[in-house]
Amino acid sequence: MTMAGGTRVSRAVLAEVREHLATALADGADAAAVSRDLFGVLHLLTREHVVRRTLADPSVEPDRRAQLAGSLVGGRGSDAAARVPDALVRSRWSSPAALAECVEYLAVEAEVVAADRAGQVDEFVDELFRFGRIVEGRPALRAALTDRGLPADNKRGLVASLLEGKVTSSTLHLVTEAVESKRGRSLADTI
């Protein structure tokens, strides 16, 4: 399966880690918190290239990769979110980028579950679509949200000033994540 960034992830691996996420969320975990925690893992993987390569390296024993992931993630979020990275790093990855893409996919999926549990999934999807169209139609806004020289805090503040109190919390969270970590994609593609 090709993920959003064009990275190949095997269907079997994706199905396995999605099952771990579903199990974690079925245990009554706060899906929005799990999403935030998984995005935290993604930020770590994006920032720390050596860690990302090590966690996806098939020559490193799965237990050692899980131990490393546990030391990096353990105690920094929900128990439910901690189980998912453990399952992720025990899987076989075609590349370090595939691991990061899958973490992002699962973080988004957890946010969709949060919106669904709140009875807001239709509104959430519509808001994301509308915001993407607005950004595409306003070059100055798009430039401000994608300017690499603009600090992340300023971008978060801009997103908050535009959306806070006007959209679901799930929309606000995902748009903020999209602005902060496009990971080589256009903002519209990320949203």
N, C-alpha and C positions, 0 to 999 in steps of 0.2 A: 504494500500500500504506500502511496506517496503522500507524505504529510504536507502541511501548508507551505513549508519552505522548499519543497521539492525533494526532501530526503526520503529515502526508501526505508520503510519499517515493515518487517514481516507481519503478515496478518496474525500468525500464531502468537508472536510476542505481544502485539497490541491487544489481542483478545485476552491473553493471560494477565497483563497488567490492568486492563479494564476490569477484569473479574476481581482483582485485588482491591481496586478502587470501589467497585460496587459493594463488595463485602464490608469494606471500611465504612461506607456511607449507610449501609443497611443496619449497622450496629447502632444507629441513632446519632452518628457524628454530625456536627454542624458543617454542612456542605460548603458554606461560604468560608468558614475557617480553614477547611481542608484546601479549598482553592487558594486562599492567601498563602498557606504554608507551602503548597506545591509551587506557587509562583516564587516564593522565597528560595526554594531549591533551584528553580530555573535561573534566578538571578545569580546564585552561587555558581552554577555550571557555566553561565555565560561569562562571568567575571574571571573564574579560575580555570583556565584552559588545561592546565596539568591535571587538575582534579577530574575534569570532564573526561580527558583521555584515559586516565587511570580507571575510572569507574566503568568505562566502556571497553577496556582492553581485555580481549578474550584470553590472553596469556596469563592474566592475573586470576587466581582462584576465585570463584564466586563468593566463597565465605570471606575472603580477604576484602573483596570489593564491598560486600555488605557491612563488614566491620568498619571500613573507612566511611561509608555512607552514614552508618549509625553514629560515628564519632562526630561527623559534621552536622548532622540533622537532629540527632537525638536530643530531646529536652528542649528543642526550640519551637515546638509547635504541638499540635494535637497528636495523640497516639495513633489515630486513624491515618493521618498524613504521613507519619513516620513509617507505617507498614508499606506504603506504596513505593517509596524509594528503595526499600530493601528488596522488594520484588523486582523493581526495575533493574537494579544493578546485578542481580543474579541471572538476568536474561542475557542472551547473546545479541550484540548490536553490530550492525554493518559499519557503523562509524560513531564517533563521539557526538556528531551533530544529530544523528538519529535518536540518541538517548535524550538529548535536550529537546528535540521536537516532540518526543513522546511525553515528556514531563509537561510541556506547554499544553499539549492536547488534553492531558488528564486534568490539568488545572482549569482549563476552560470547561471541560465536561463537568467537573465538580461545581462550577459556578452555574451552569445550566440546571443542574439538579437543585441548587439553592433557589434559583428563580422559579423552578417548577414547584418546589415545596411551598414557596410563598404565594403560589397561584398567579405568578407574574410572567410566565415564560413567553406568552404571546407578545405581551407589552415589551419585554426585554429584547426579543428578536427584532421587533419593529423599531425600537429605539436605536439599536445598533445599526440597522440598515439606514435609518434616517440620518444618523450622525455621520456615517460613512459618505452618504450623498452630499451632506452639507460641507464636509471637509473637501470633497472633490470639487465642489462648485465655488469654493472660496480660497483662491490661491494664497492670500495673505494669512489666513488661519492655518492652512496646511503648512506653510513655510514656518510659522511660529511653533507649531507642534512638532515639526521634524528638524528644526535647527539644532545641529550637533553642538553648537557653541552655547546654546541656552541651557542653563542648569536644570536638572530633572525637577527640582523643587518648583521652579518657575513654570514648567510645563504642567506639573500636578496642580498648581494654583490656577492656571488658566483653564484646565479641564474642570476643576471644581467650580470656578466662577461661571462657567458656561452651563454645567449640568447639575450641580448639587441642588437637591430639592425639586428638580424638574424631571428626573428619570429614576428608575429603580436603582437600588444599591448595586445590583448585579451589573447593570449597564455602566454605572459610574466606575466600578472596579475594573471591568474589562477594558473600557476606553482608557483609563489611567494606565493599565498594564500595556496596552497597545502603544501608547505614546512613549512610555518609558523603555520598552524593549521590543522594537520592531524586528531586531535580529536579521537585518539585511533585506527586509521586505518594505514595500511602500506602506504608508499608513493605511491606505484604503484596503490593501490586501491583508494586512494584519487584522483590521477590524472585521 
